[in-house]
Protein backbone atom coordinates (compact mmCIF):
# COMPACT_ATOMS: atom_id res chain seq x y z
CA UNK A 1 0.00 0.00 0.00
CA UNK A 2 1.27 3.43 -0.95
CA UNK A 3 -0.17 6.75 0.16
CA UNK A 4 0.46 9.84 -1.93
CA UNK A 5 -0.57 13.34 -0.89
CA UNK A 6 -2.19 15.08 -3.86
CA UNK A 7 -3.30 18.24 -2.06
CA UNK A 8 -2.75 19.59 1.42
CA UNK A 9 -3.97 22.90 2.85
CA UNK A 10 -5.00 24.00 6.33
CA UNK A 11 -8.54 22.66 5.74
CA UNK A 12 -8.23 20.18 2.87
CA UNK A 13 -6.42 16.91 2.30
CA UNK A 14 -6.54 14.79 -0.83
CA UNK A 15 -4.78 11.42 -0.84
CA UNK A 16 -4.28 8.68 -3.38
CA UNK A 17 -4.13 5.29 -1.68
CA UNK A 18 -2.72 2.55 -3.86
CA UNK A 19 -3.81 -1.03 -3.36
CA UNK A 20 -7.04 -0.58 -1.40
CA UNK A 21 -10.67 -0.79 -2.35
CA UNK A 22 -14.08 0.43 -1.35
CA UNK A 23 -14.03 -1.29 2.04
CA UNK A 24 -11.28 0.88 3.55
CA UNK A 25 -12.35 4.06 1.76
CA UNK A 26 -15.97 3.67 2.79
CA UNK A 27 -14.91 3.05 6.40
CA UNK A 28 -12.76 6.20 6.38
CA UNK A 29 -15.47 8.28 4.79
CA UNK A 30 -18.18 7.19 7.24
CA UNK A 31 -16.00 7.62 10.32
CA UNK A 32 -14.72 11.02 9.14
CA UNK A 33 -18.29 12.23 8.70
CA UNK A 34 -18.97 11.37 12.36
CA UNK A 35 -16.42 14.03 13.38
CA UNK A 36 -18.15 17.36 14.04
CA UNK A 37 -15.04 19.20 12.79
CA UNK A 38 -15.24 17.59 9.34
CA UNK A 39 -17.17 19.56 6.75
CA UNK A 40 -16.89 17.02 3.92
CA UNK A 41 -15.37 13.58 3.42
CA UNK A 42 -15.54 11.36 0.39
CA UNK A 43 -13.63 9.18 -1.99
CA UNK A 44 -13.56 8.39 -5.67
CA UNK A 45 -12.24 5.48 -7.67
CA UNK A 46 -11.28 7.18 -10.95
CA UNK A 47 -11.22 3.94 -12.92
CA UNK A 48 -12.96 0.66 -12.00
CA UNK A 49 -9.94 -1.42 -13.03
CA UNK A 50 -7.56 0.61 -10.90
CA UNK A 51 -7.11 0.20 -7.16
CA UNK A 52 -5.94 3.78 -6.63
CA UNK A 53 -8.83 5.53 -4.89
CA UNK A 54 -8.70 9.22 -4.02
CA UNK A 55 -9.77 10.15 -0.48
CA UNK A 56 -10.77 13.75 0.23
CA UNK A 57 -11.25 15.46 3.60
CA UNK A 58 -12.30 19.05 4.25
CA UNK A 59 -12.52 20.40 7.79
CA UNK A 60 -14.32 23.42 9.19
CA UNK A 61 -11.00 25.01 10.21
CA UNK A 62 -11.01 23.96 13.87
CA UNK A 63 -8.69 21.05 13.15
CA UNK A 64 -6.26 20.14 10.40
CA UNK A 65 -7.57 17.48 8.02
CA UNK A 66 -4.62 15.18 8.70
CA UNK A 67 -5.44 15.29 12.41
CA UNK A 68 -9.08 14.42 11.67
CA UNK A 69 -7.86 11.49 9.58
CA UNK A 70 -5.51 10.30 12.35
CA UNK A 71 -8.38 10.45 14.88
CA UNK A 72 -10.58 8.51 12.46
CA UNK A 73 -7.98 5.77 12.00
CA UNK A 74 -7.55 5.52 15.77
CA UNK A 75 -11.33 5.17 16.28
CA UNK A 76 -11.52 2.55 13.53
CA UNK A 77 -8.78 0.53 15.24
CA UNK A 78 -10.65 0.67 18.55
CA UNK A 79 -13.87 -0.48 16.89
CA UNK A 80 -11.97 -3.30 15.18
CA UNK A 81 -10.51 -4.47 18.51
CA UNK A 82 -13.93 -4.37 20.15
CA UNK A 83 -15.49 -6.30 17.27
CA UNK A 84 -12.70 -8.87 17.37
CA UNK A 85 -13.24 -9.51 21.09
CA UNK A 86 -17.00 -9.84 20.71
CA UNK A 87 -16.62 -12.12 17.70
CA UNK A 88 -14.24 -14.42 19.58
CA UNK A 89 -16.67 -14.56 22.47
CA UNK A 90 -19.63 -15.26 20.21
CA UNK A 91 -17.81 -18.02 18.33
CA UNK A 92 -16.88 -19.83 21.57
CA UNK A 93 -20.55 -20.41 22.42
C-alpha positions, 0 to 999 in steps of 0.5 A: 500500500502506498499513500500519496498526498495530492493536495494539502492545505490548512482545511483540505487533504486529498490522498491517493491510496494505492492497493485498497478498495471500497471497504477501507475508503468507505470506512474512512469516509463514514468515520470522518463524517462522524467528526463534528469538525469535518465539513466534507469527506468522500472518496472516488475510484477514478477507474474501475480497473484501478485500485488507486482511490482518491480520499478527500477530507475538508474540515471546518477550520477547527482542526487540520484534516490530517489530524481528523484522519488520524483520529478517524484511524484511531477510532476505527482501530478501537472499533476493530478491537472491540469487534474482534473480542465480541466475535471471539466470544460469540464463536466460543458459544 
